[in-house]
Amino acid sequence: MQEKNIYPVFDRALTRDDKQKFLNQHSRVLWFTGLSGAGKSTLSIAIEKELFNKGFVCQLLDGDNIRSGINNNLGFSIRDRKENIR
């Protein structure tokens, strides 16, 4: 029996290897967690600038920016906070 790919969109997507070869760099994730006001965003912005200045393609995803964009309909109730980090 032939297996069916239940995620057909991935058949069309570029692979990580394709992207790494194109960008001539390997993908990495830096994930900063901590209390509000601890400096996560400040540190992330500084690292993004440094990586960019060294010729790396990078993307900064800040929780506050995501909350004001795709999660802009959420408040700060326990339920909304759980949904925001889901």
C-alpha positions in Angstrom: 0.0 0.0 0.0 1.4 3.4 -1.0 1.6 5.9 1.8 -0.2 9.2 1.1 1.4 12.4 2.2 -1.2 14.1 4.4 0.8 17.4 4.2 0.9 18.0 0.5 2.0 21.6 0.9 5.4 20.4 2.0 5.8 18.6 -1.3 6.0 22.1 -2.9 7.9 24.0 -0.2 11.6 24.6 -0.5 13.6 22.4 1.9 15.8 23.8 4.6 18.8 22.5 2.6 17.6 24.4 -0.5 17.4 27.6 1.5 20.7 27.1 3.2 22.5 26.5 -0.1 20.9 29.6 -1.6 21.8 31.8 1.4 25.2 30.2 1.9 24.5 29.9 5.6 23.0 27.4 8.0 19.8 28.2 9.8 19.9 28.7 13.6 17.4 29.9 16.2 18.2 32.0 19.2 15.3 32.1 21.7 15.4 34.5 24.6 13.0 34.1 27.5 12.7 36.0 30.7 10.7 38.5 32.7 9.2 41.6 31.2 11.7 44.4 31.1 14.7 42.1 31.4 16.3 43.3 28.1 15.3 40.4 25.7 14.2 42.8 23.0 17.2 45.1 23.4 19.6 42.2 23.3 17.8 40.6 20.3 18.0 43.9 18.3 21.7 44.3 19.0 22.4 40.7 17.9 20.3 41.1 14.8 22.3 44.2 13.8 25.6 42.5 14.5 24.6 39.5 12.4 23.4 41.7 9.6 26.6 43.7 9.6 28.5 40.4 9.3 26.5 39.5 6.2 23.9 37.1 7.7 20.3 37.1 6.7 18.2 37.0 9.9 14.7 37.6 11.1 13.7 39.0 14.5 10.4 37.9 15.9 9.5 39.8 19.0 6.6 38.7 21.1 5.3 42.3 21.5 5.3 42.8 17.8 3.5 39.6 17.1 1.0 40.4 19.8 0.2 43.8 18.1 0.0 42.1 14.7 -1.5 38.6 14.3 -2.7 38.4 17.9 -4.0 42.0 18.1 -7.5 40.8 19.1 -6.1 39.2 22.3 -6.1 40.9 25.7 -4.2 40.0 28.8 -6.6 37.6 30.5 -5.3 34.2 31.5 -7.1 32.7 28.5 -5.7 35.3 26.0 -2.2 35.0 27.4 -2.3 31.2 26.9 -3.6 31.7 23.3 -0.9 34.3 22.6 2.0 31.9 23.4 0.3 28.8 21.9 
